[in-house]
Each structure stands twice: as structure tokens, then as C-alpha cells.
Amino acid sequence: MPGIPSELAHRIAHFARFPQTGVSLRQMVEFGQNPSQGTLLRAAQFLHDELPIRLAHRVVELDSLPDRLNEMPSVLRVKRMYIDSFNELINFPRASERIKEAVKSATVHSAAARRQLSGNNPNPIASDTQRASSAHWIPSIQHRYHYEVQSTELPLDVAEYNHSFVKALERIKRRHDPVVTALAQGVVEYKQLRNTSTVDTQVQHFLDRFYLSRIGIRMLIGQQIALNQPQKLRDFVGVICTNTIIADVVKEAIDNARFICGDYYMLMN
């Protein structure tokens, strides 16, 4: 990866070897209905493990785009955003042992006492050989989105850590606000370089994967930020509206696409 320190490039490649852990909307809703500070800290620990993996995948993919698409100035700008966010997360301090022990003791471990929340696929960690050969932090083996933590008295450090982590997430979210327009500009630069008005199937498949991944990353970040806000919106769990009617959302998307197409091609009546 040209343009970045070799140590950072090594860490990005290391994290990109891990598979992403899927999180469903159902999990987000079930987990986020009445989270305690301890439960929010457990979610922060998950994101601290998971987000660097997802960001690293995107950096590697951006770096390996074909036909010099990876060299376009706007694509390089997008890659820089993901590198900066990856670097910020892996250097964000882990919770202290005091915090971890307090939350661990309040975590519901008994299956009988625990609410029946939807499970997710575990994120496999590195093999013993990889662990022995790497001095870098690797994601926890207990890689799970939601842990139920009892609303017991926890140290003030827990809420303070949650607050500081949310501030980091807000910085990352703002950093990535221009990604869609920047990547679109990168495609324009690519088409100008190749003197063509279209992109091939390989590039289109990349764009589909990239934008889908971006939605997932921003959902995880946005949900964690929203759950840490004191004021809750009615019919919402974090950023998720529980009264959403999918058919209405699809119809609105169709109407918007029809309007944009008609406006672009001057087909409006």
C-alpha cells in the first residue's frame, strides 16, 4: 500500500484477513430497547473489534482496483479516509481492567436468566500460529454484538468510556460523510482516463459491494451513537424506526428514481 507507513499497512492487511461478523436489524432492535451503561460498553467493545475489520477490507479492496481506478485522486482520497479511521480505532484505548472486571461481573451469563436475543455468527480469530507470530492486538474470541448486563451500580468510568468512544465514532462518521460523492468523482475521473462513458461489470460489482458495506458500517456507528443519547424518539430504537412499512419505503424510492431520471433526461411533463 503505497503512501502509508509499512507498519500501518501490515496492520491493515492483518485485520483484512478476518471475516466480518453480520449483525441484523432484529439484533439491533432487541439489544437496544433498554440498554444499560454496561450493555453499551459491551457493544462498544464489539465495535472496537469489528469496525477495524470492516474498514481494513475496504482499504484492501480500494487498493486493488483494476485498470488504474485505484490511482484516481478521488479514490485515493476515499482510501485515505478509511485508513485514517482504521488508525484512529486501533489506537483508541481499550477499556481499563477495572472497567472490564466491573462489567464482566454484571454480565448475565446464565442462559436461564438471559433474555433470548437473536444470535450472530462468531468472528473467528487468528490461529495459534498467527497469534504467536503477531505482536498486534487481534479481535476478541468473544465477538458478539449484544451482551446483556444487569443494571447494577457500575463505576463512573464506564459511562465516561462510553462517552469518549461515541465521540470517536462521531468523528469517524463525519469524516466519511463525503465518501459517496468522492467515490462518484473517482469513477468520473476513471471514465475520463479511459475515454468512455460507461464502466464495466467488474467496477459496477465493486461499487455495489462498497456502498452496501458502507451502509452496514454507518448503521453500526449510527446505532451506537443514538443509543448513547439521553433523549429517545418515539417508535425508534436508536436509528431504527420500529413502525417502518417497507412497501412505503420502496414506493418512495421508486418515485424518487422516476423524478431524478425524468429531470435528467428532461422528460418531465
Secondary structure as GFF3:
##gff-version 3
##sequence-region A 1 269
A	DSSP	alpha_helix	6	15	.	.	.	ID=ss1
A	DSSP	alpha_helix	25	32	.	.	.	ID=ss2
A	DSSP	alpha_helix	37	63	.	.	.	ID=ss3
A	DSSP	three_ten_helix	69	71	.	.	.	ID=ss4
A	DSSP	alpha_helix	73	90	.	.	.	ID=ss5
A	DSSP	alpha_helix	97	106	.	.	.	ID=ss6
A	DSSP	alpha_helix	128	133	.	.	.	ID=ss7
A	DSSP	alpha_helix	156	175	.	.	.	ID=ss8
A	DSSP	alpha_helix	179	194	.	.	.	ID=ss9
A	DSSP	alpha_helix	201	227	.	.	.	ID=ss10
A	DSSP	beta_strand	236	237	.	.	.	ID=ss11
A	DSSP	beta_strand	240	241	.	.	.	ID=ss12
A	DSSP	alpha_helix	246	264	.	.	.	ID=ss13
###
